[in-house]
Amino acid sequence: MKTKAAILWDVGQEWSVEEIELDPPKAGEVLLELVGSGLCHSDEHMVTGDMKLDDSVAKELGLQQFPIIGGHEGAGKVLEVGPGVTTLVPGDHVVLGFIPSCGRCPSCSTGKQNLCDLGALLLAGRQVTDMTSRHHSADGTDLGIMCCIGTFGAHTVVGEASCIKIEKDIPLDKAALVGCGVTTGWGSATYAADVQSGETVVVVGCGGVGMNAVQGAAMAGAAHVVAVDPVEFKREQAMVFGATHTASSMEEATAMVGELTWGAMADKALITVGEGDGTLIAPTMAIIGKGGRVVHTSVAPINDIDVNLSLFDLTLMQKELVGSIFGSANPRRDIPRLLRMYQEGNLKLDELITKTYSHEDINVGYQAMRDGENIRGMVMYDHA
């Protein structure tokens, strides 16, 4: 079938919305009609080249990342299922988990679906079922798909392992956000940081992921949630999602936390900036007290290995620095769980979407993200 998708032909270019040819689903795959897609910073890492594999590594693995259809935060309805699909039928509504979960590997079987072995294929850009392509440009070029799902297409073909079935009365545009930003931020606070009632928590960076880290910390009962961001609009919005205090810099936040805790400093801190930077580790570790924990959720450039860290402080103050992908959450359990919270009025999703854009205006949406104008922008597809 023919459909439209936003393609990134190479690093440094803009997204190009073009007509593509989509093959029918093969074994273990489904064809989806998507309602839209969140504009997450992770796709921006493809534009800047932060997620580009070294050419020699890609060649050795037999991978070709570009051209690629972006997007990894989407939801839609099933139009067709391929042979062997047992958990979905046409008409079902699904959220796409940007990390597939097979349910059989050691990680999945021990409750760590966010570390599913299929995650090794996230940057391969092909179907998780057989490592081939179902998406092709007008001239027949095989197209990759971001995180094996490619939600910047109005339709897509994905593996059953990437689909989380949800109730049909949940708005698909809101459900899409739970495929990445919401669960990643909320889980980073509640699972990876393990925020406890009465604690002081600092969230560094208040975009789509950080705002949900604020929300997660507040829902977990933190006494103080300090949101740190240089953009005034984001600091104002953080108060809507549960922040008790805001700061425009780490220096301001450090002084504030010292006063709030009578010098004991924060219990937990989460780094959720748009682009991870090793120079941010030391000041964030310094804002936590004895036995405190820092969770690093931000994506850094793939080849960046330099980190500023006081090992003396790490040891003598028994501090922890941990990483987290998808908020250390289990997509098949936590995506439906978070959507139930939304239905019951306990989780804010509507407030996350600052502005929606047409498919053709996707680059306008990303410029707004770079300019700090959106908490979460969304492209919406016209299926009329």
Buried (B, 14 or more C-beta within 10 A) or exposed (E): EEBBBBBBBEBEEEBBBBEBBBBEBBEBBBBBBBBBBBBBBBBBBBBEEBBBBEEEEBEEEEBBBBBBBBBBBBBBBBBBBBEEBEBBEEEBBBBBBBBBBBEEBEBBEEEBBBBBBBBEBBBBBBBBBEEEBBBBBEEEEBBBBBBBBBBBBBBBBBBBBBBBBBEEEBBBBBBBBBBBBBBBBBBBBBBBBBBEEEBBBBBBBBBBBBBBBBBBBBBBEBBBBBBBBEBEBBBBBBBBBBBBBBBBEBEEBBEBBBEBBEEBBBBBBBBBBBBBBBEBBBBBBBBBBEEBBBBBBBBBBBEEEEBEBBEEBBEEBEBBBBEBBBBBBBBBEBBBBBBBBBBEEEBBBEEBBBBBBBBEBBBEBBBBBEEBBBBBBBBBBEEE
